[in-house]
Amino acid sequence: MFTNKHVLLGMSGGLDSSVAALLLKELGYKVSGLTLRTYDYISTGCLEKQSGCCTVDSIFDAKKLMESLSFEHHVMDVRNEFNAQIIKYFISEYLGGRTPNPCVLCNSLIKWAYMLQKADELGCDYIATGHYANIRFENERYILSEGADKTKDQSYFLWGLSQDVLKRTIFPLGNFQKTEIRDMAAKHGLKKLTQKRESQEICFIQDDDYRGFLKSNIPDMDVSHKPGNFISVDGKILGTHKGIPFYTIGQRKGLEVAVGHPLYVIEIKKDSNELVLGIKDDLGKTSMIVRDYNLVKYNEFNLPSKVRTKIRYRSKAIPSVIHSSNNEIQVDFEETVFGITPGQSAVFYENEDVLGGGIIFK
């Protein structure tokens, strides 16, 4: 197949983006690569170490691969923008008693925004990434749907992308299984990439320690966000918490409250500086409210509508009915759902298509 179309590929230097480059070349695209440098952190000791999918090492890996394929490669430093729009949001959400999903926001505000900016500078027709998802054009809409590999599907993180963005986006890996991608890499002499550790879910959080991240980024964290009471669902004081930002809905470990059975964080009461603890059954809900939503498959919802709803990336999609009122969406689940968490994303699916998504309010 030959095409004279020019595509800008987001290159992390990892397995998926590297195989995406190979596939685009086989399809006949003119390919350029772009790596975004988003964040550094200072590790223990005196050495600076970069974290996440776009480390200095990864930038060099991406450049090396692009050069081996005779593709040009660009690096864009967006650390200031990432800090202003993603890091500050992340911190603010935890301080507000919510649990953020920075990857969703980063996709629309950072990754796609700056990839499109660079694509326009280079005269590229499209942008591409190594996400496991699919896009098709149908009924005058660009429709986002799940990738063929359901264990790697990343459509959950992409609900915030607009029609203008989707119409210029290509997902070369969408119809492949992860095992096939590993095989392709090995066949092209990239076996080392198949053994490379995959980037963690939140690229700027070292060792999944978000509490340590908050402490190192908020001056006087222990003073400004004081301890308060753990209370039971019926209002009895059970103990003392260390500060609301250090806890999330559904948390069980690290509560340091002994009552003879496991306890979970059921509710965060920021105004009274209290955390409600209860048993696992207390986490169960059959409805929730979603705000700040984006429609993907249709120009407007035909509500009420029966959908499947995911409340976190690794959870299964639950059959539900959605209604809208006053710029909110009410989601009524057909079964009890555990751990609904304000600040996280809710994504609505119609079969394999992303109907839309939004932010869980309560």
C-alpha positions as CSV (number, residue, x, y, z in Angstrom):
1,M,0.0,0.0,0.0
2,F,1.3,3.5,-0.9
3,T,0.1,6.8,0.5
4,N,1.6,10.2,0.3
5,K,0.1,11.2,3.6
6,H,2.4,12.6,6.3
7,V,1.9,11.4,9.9
8,L,3.4,12.6,13.1
9,L,3.9,9.7,15.6
10,G,4.1,10.2,19.3
11,M,7.3,8.3,20.2
12,S,7.9,7.3,23.8
13,G,10.8,5.0,22.9
14,G,8.8,2.0,24.2
15,L,7.5,-1.1,22.5
16,D,4.1,0.1,21.4
17,S,5.2,3.4,19.7
18,S,8.1,1.6,18.1
19,V,6.0,-1.0,16.5
20,A,3.5,1.7,15.5
21,A,6.3,3.3,13.6
22,L,7.1,0.0,11.8
23,L,3.4,-0.5,10.9
24,L,3.0,3.1,9.6
25,K,6.1,2.6,7.4
26,E,4.7,-0.7,6.0
27,L,1.4,1.2,5.2
28,G,3.4,3.7,3.1
29,Y,3.1,6.8,5.3
30,K,5.7,9.4,5.5
31,V,6.5,9.4,9.2
32,S,8.0,11.9,11.6
33,G,8.4,11.3,15.3
34,L,7.7,13.5,18.3
35,T,8.7,12.9,21.9
36,L,7.3,15.2,24.6
37,R,9.5,15.8,27.6
38,T,6.9,16.4,30.3
39,Y,8.5,16.0,33.8
40,D,11.6,15.3,35.9
41,Y,11.9,14.5,39.5
42,I,14.9,14.5,41.9
43,S,15.5,11.0,43.2
44,T,17.0,10.1,46.6
45,G,20.6,11.2,46.9
46,C,22.2,13.8,44.7
47,L,21.4,12.4,41.2
48,E,18.7,13.7,39.0
49,K,16.5,11.1,37.5
50,Q,13.8,11.4,34.9
51,S,10.6,9.4,35.4
52,G,7.8,8.1,33.1
53,C,7.4,7.3,29.5
54,C,9.5,10.1,28.2
55,T,12.7,9.9,30.2
56,V,16.0,11.1,28.8
57,D,16.9,7.5,28.1
58,S,13.6,7.0,26.3
59,I,14.1,10.1,24.2
60,F,17.4,8.7,23.0
61,D,15.8,5.3,22.4
62,A,13.1,7.0,20.3
63,K,15.6,9.0,18.3
64,K,17.7,5.9,17.6
65,L,14.7,4.0,16.3
66,M,13.5,6.9,14.2
67,E,17.0,7.3,12.6
68,S,17.2,3.5,11.9
69,L,14.0,3.8,9.9
70,S,15.2,7.0,8.2
71,F,12.5,9.1,9.9
72,E,13.0,12.5,11.3
73,H,12.6,12.9,15.1
74,H,11.7,15.9,17.1
75,V,11.7,16.6,20.9
76,M,9.4,19.2,22.5
77,D,10.0,20.4,26.0
78,V,6.5,20.9,27.6
79,R,7.6,20.6,31.3
80,N,6.3,24.1,32.2
81,E,2.9,23.4,30.5
82,F,2.7,19.9,32.1
83,N,3.3,21.4,35.5
84,A,0.8,24.2,35.1
85,Q,-2.0,22.0,33.7
86,I,-1.5,18.5,35.0
87,I,0.7,18.6,38.2
88,K,-1.2,21.5,39.7
89,Y,-4.5,19.9,38.9
90,F,-3.3,16.6,40.4
91,I,-2.4,18.3,43.7
92,S,-5.5,20.5,43.8
93,E,-7.8,17.5,43.4
94,Y,-6.2,15.6,46.3
95,L,-6.3,18.7,48.5
96,G,-10.0,18.9,47.7
97,G,-10.7,15.4,48.8
98,R,-11.0,13.9,45.3
99,T,-8.9,11.4,43.5
100,P,-7.7,12.7,40.1
101,N,-7.1,10.9,36.8
102,P,-4.2,12.9,35.3
103,C,-3.8,10.7,32.3
104,V,-7.2,11.6,30.9
105,L,-6.5,15.3,31.2
106,C,-2.9,15.0,29.9
107,N,-4.2,13.3,26.7
108,S,-6.4,16.2,25.7
109,L,-4.5,19.2,27.2
110,I,-0.9,18.1,26.6
111,K,-0.3,15.1,24.3
112,W,-2.8,15.7,21.6
113,A,-2.6,19.5,21.9
114,Y,1.1,19.7,21.3
115,M,1.3,16.9,18.8
116,L,-1.3,18.7,16.7
117,Q,0.7,21.9,17.1
118,K,3.8,20.2,15.9
119,A,1.9,18.4,13.1
120,D,0.7,21.7,11.8
121,E,4.2,23.1,11.9
122,L,5.5,20.2,9.9
123,G,2.6,20.0,7.5
124,C,1.5,16.6,8.7
125,D,-2.0,15.3,7.7
126,Y,-2.4,13.0,10.8
127,I,-1.0,12.2,14.2
128,A,-0.6,8.7,15.5
129,T,0.1,7.0,18.9
130,G,0.6,3.5,20.2
131,H,-2.7,3.4,22.1
132,Y,-4.8,0.2,21.9
133,A,-8.0,1.8,20.6
134,N,-9.8,2.3,17.3
135,I,-11.4,5.1,15.3
136,R,-13.9,4.9,12.5
137,F,-16.0,7.5,10.6
138,E,-19.8,6.8,10.6
139,N,-22.9,8.9,10.4
140,E,-20.8,12.1,10.1
141,R,-19.0,11.3,13.4
142,Y,-15.5,10.0,14.2
143,I,-16.2,7.2,16.6
144,L,-13.8,6.0,19.3
145,S,-14.0,2.3,20.2
146,E,-12.2,-0.4,22.2
147,G,-9.0,-2.0,20.9
148,A,-9.0,-5.6,19.8
149,D,-7.0,-6.6,22.8
150,K,-9.5,-6.1,25.6
151,T,-6.8,-6.6,28.3
152,K,-4.8,-3.7,26.9
153,D,-7.7,-1.5,25.6
154,Q,-7.0,2.2,26.4
155,S,-10.2,3.8,25.1
156,Y,-11.1,4.7,28.8
157,F,-8.3,7.3,28.8
158,L,-9.4,8.9,25.6
159,W,-13.0,10.0,26.2
160,G,-11.9,13.7,26.4
161,L,-10.8,13.9,22.7
162,S,-12.8,16.1,20.5
163,Q,-14.1,15.4,17.0
164,D,-11.5,17.7,15.5
165,V,-8.8,15.7,17.2
166,L,-10.2,12.3,16.4
167,K,-10.5,13.1,12.7
168,R,-6.7,13.5,12.5
169,T,-5.7,10.6,14.7
170,I,-4.6,7.1,13.7
171,F,-4.2,4.1,16.1
172,P,-2.0,1.6,14.2
173,L,-2.2,-1.0,17.1
174,G,-5.9,-0.9,17.4
175,N,-6.6,-4.2,15.7
176,F,-3.7,-6.2,17.2
177,Q,-3.1,-8.2,20.3
178,K,-0.2,-7.3,22.5
179,T,1.3,-10.7,21.8
180,E,1.3,-9.9,18.1
181,I,3.0,-6.5,18.8
182,R,5.8,-8.3,20.8
183,D,6.3,-10.8,17.9
184,M,6.5,-8.0,15.4
185,A,9.2,-6.2,17.4
186,A,11.2,-9.4,17.8
187,K,11.0,-10.1,14.0
188,H,12.4,-6.6,13.3
189,G,15.3,-7.0,15.6
190,L,13.8,-5.1,18.5
191,K,13.7,-8.0,21.0
192,K,15.2,-5.8,23.7
193,L,12.1,-3.6,23.6
194,T,9.9,-6.6,24.4
195,Q,11.8,-6.9,27.7
196,K,11.6,-3.2,28.5
197,R,9.5,-2.4,31.5
198,E,6.2,-0.7,30.5
199,S,5.6,2.8,31.7
200,Q,3.6,3.1,34.9
201,E,0.0,4.5,34.9
202,I,0.9,7.9,36.4
203,C,4.2,8.8,34.8
204,F,5.3,11.4,37.4
205,I,4.6,9.4,40.5
206,Q,7.7,7.5,41.5
207,D,7.1,3.9,42.9
208,D,3.3,4.7,43.0
209,D,3.9,6.8,46.1
210,Y,1.5,9.7,45.5
211,R,1.6,10.6,49.2
212,G,5.3,11.1,49.1
213,F,4.8,13.2,45.9
214,L,2.3,15.5,47.7
215,K,4.6,15.9,50.7
216,S,7.5,16.9,48.4
217,N,5.4,19.3,46.4
218,I,3.3,21.1,49.0
219,P,5.1,23.3,51.5
220,D,4.2,22.5,55.1
221,M,1.9,19.7,54.1
222,D,1.7,18.3,57.6
223,V,0.8,21.7,59.0
224,S,-1.6,23.0,56.4
225,H,-3.6,19.8,56.2
226,K,-4.1,18.8,59.8
227,P,-5.2,15.4,61.3
228,G,-8.9,14.9,61.9
229,N,-11.3,12.2,63.0
230,F,-12.0,8.8,61.5
231,I,-15.7,8.3,62.1
232,S,-18.0,5.3,61.6
233,V,-21.0,5.4,59.3
234,D,-23.2,6.2,62.3
235,G,-20.9,9.0,63.5
236,K,-18.8,7.4,66.2
237,I,-15.2,8.5,66.5
238,L,-12.8,5.6,65.6
239,G,-9.4,7.3,65.6
240,T,-7.4,10.0,64.0
241,H,-6.4,10.4,60.3
242,K,-3.2,12.1,59.1
243,G,-4.8,14.6,56.7
244,I,-7.5,14.2,54.0
245,P,-5.1,14.4,51.0
246,F,-3.5,11.1,52.1
247,Y,-6.6,9.0,51.6
248,T,-8.8,7.8,48.8
249,I,-12.3,6.2,48.6
250,G,-12.0,2.4,49.1
251,Q,-8.6,2.6,50.9
252,R,-8.1,-0.2,53.4
253,K,-4.4,-0.3,54.1
254,G,-2.6,2.3,56.3
255,L,-5.7,3.3,58.3
256,E,-4.2,2.2,61.6
257,V,-7.7,1.7,63.2
258,A,-8.3,-1.7,64.9
259,V,-11.9,-2.8,65.3
260,G,-11.6,-6.6,64.7
261,H,-12.5,-6.5,61.0
262,P,-11.3,-4.7,57.9
263,L,-12.4,-1.1,57.4
264,Y,-12.5,1.0,54.3
265,V,-12.7,4.7,53.5
266,I,-16.3,5.2,52.6
267,E,-16.6,9.0,52.3
268,I,-14.3,12.0,52.5
269,K,-15.9,15.0,54.4
270,K,-13.5,17.8,53.5
271,D,-15.5,20.6,55.2
272,S,-15.5,18.9,58.6
273,N,-12.1,17.2,58.0
274,E,-13.5,13.8,58.7
275,L,-13.2,10.4,57.0
276,V,-16.0,7.9,57.2
277,L,-14.9,4.3,57.7
278,G,-17.1,1.2,57.2
279,I,-17.2,-2.3,56.0
280,K,-16.8,-3.2,52.3
281,D,-20.6,-3.4,51.8
282,D,-20.8,0.3,52.8
283,L,-18.8,1.1,49.6
284,G,-21.6,-0.2,47.4
285,K,-23.8,2.2,45.5
286,T,-26.3,1.9,42.7
287,S,-26.1,5.4,41.3
288,M,-23.7,8.3,40.8
289,I,-23.6,11.8,39.3
290,V,-21.1,12.7,36.5
291,R,-20.1,16.3,35.4
292,D,-17.8,17.9,32.8
293,Y,-18.7,15.3,30.2
294,N,-17.8,15.0,26.6
295,L,-19.9,13.3,23.9
296,V,-18.0,11.2,21.4
297,K,-20.3,8.9,19.4
298,Y,-23.3,11.2,19.0
299,N,-23.7,15.0,18.8
300,E,-26.1,14.7,21.8
301,F,-27.3,12.0,24.1
302,N,-30.7,10.4,23.4
303,L,-31.5,9.9,27.0
304,P,-32.4,7.9,28.9
305,S,-30.0,5.5,27.4
306,K,-28.8,2.0,28.3
307,V,-25.1,1.7,28.3
308,R,-22.1,0.0,30.0
309,T,-20.2,2.3,32.4
310,K,-16.6,2.0,33.6
311,I,-15.7,3.8,36.8
312,R,-12.0,3.1,36.6
313,Y,-9.5,1.7,34.0
314,R,-9.2,-1.9,35.3
315,S,-12.9,-2.3,36.3
316,K,-15.4,-4.1,34.2
317,A,-18.1,-2.0,32.4
318,I,-21.4,-2.3,34.3
319,P,-24.8,-2.3,32.6
320,S,-26.5,1.0,33.5
321,V,-29.0,3.7,32.4
322,I,-27.9,7.3,32.1
323,H,-30.1,10.4,32.4
324,S,-29.2,14.0,32.0
325,S,-30.3,17.1,34.0
326,N,-28.8,20.5,34.6
327,N,-25.6,19.7,32.8
328,E,-25.1,16.6,34.9
329,I,-25.5,12.9,34.0
330,Q,-27.1,10.6,36.5
331,V,-26.0,7.0,36.2
332,D,-28.2,4.2,37.6
333,F,-26.4,0.9,37.7
334,E,-28.2,-2.5,37.3
335,E,-26.1,-3.9,40.1
336,T,-24.3,-2.6,43.1
337,V,-20.9,-1.0,42.3
338,F,-18.1,-0.6,44.8
339,G,-15.7,2.2,45.2
340,I,-17.3,5.0,43.2
341,T,-14.7,7.8,43.6
342,P,-15.2,11.5,43.0
343,G,-12.6,12.9,40.6
344,Q,-12.2,9.7,38.6
345,S,-13.5,9.2,35.1
346,A,-16.7,7.5,34.2
347,V,-16.8,6.3,30.6
348,F,-20.0,5.2,28.8
349,Y,-19.9,2.4,26.2
350,E,-22.4,1.4,23.6
351,N,-21.3,-2.1,22.6
352,E,-17.6,-1.4,21.9
353,D,-18.0,2.3,21.1
354,V,-17.3,5.1,23.5
355,L,-20.5,7.0,23.9
356,G,-18.8,9.6,26.0
357,G,-17.3,10.2,29.4
358,G,-17.0,12.6,32.3
359,I,-15.8,13.2,35.8
360,I,-17.5,11.5,38.8
361,F,-18.9,14.2,41.1
362,K,-20.6,12.0,43.7
